[in-house]
């Protein structure tokens, strides 16, 4: 195991290496919709690319989720198979709507899997972004 400080340094090195390997400005939080963002996540046993719909107002959150869900087959063409949960509970107890793809058997703490994670991130986030830009007007019309 790593100390907390060592783990933080490894994660910092991971994200720095990702940025250097794939220098690109990602959409992420710049969707022009408050609390509607795309995220990268790398953990001990998996990597994940997600769309997090985090509005506090449940009606708005559900409306955006249902807009995305109405485009399910199209989204699948862009990112492949994905998971979804309309009421996903974060570790801090906050409930969000979430759509995500995962890659298992990789780890932020195993440098031998970093390139595999980076390529997964690029492929899936690029798909999410292309989907969003193609259907942005429809999605935003809530």
ABEGO torsion letter per residue (X at the ends): XBBAAAAAAAAAAAAAAAAAABBBBBAEAAAGBBGBBBBBBBBAABBBBBBBBABABAAAAAAAAAAAAAAAAAAAAAAEBBBBBABBBBAAGBBBBBBBBBBBGBBAABAAAAAAAAAAAAAAAAAAAAAAAAAAAAAABX
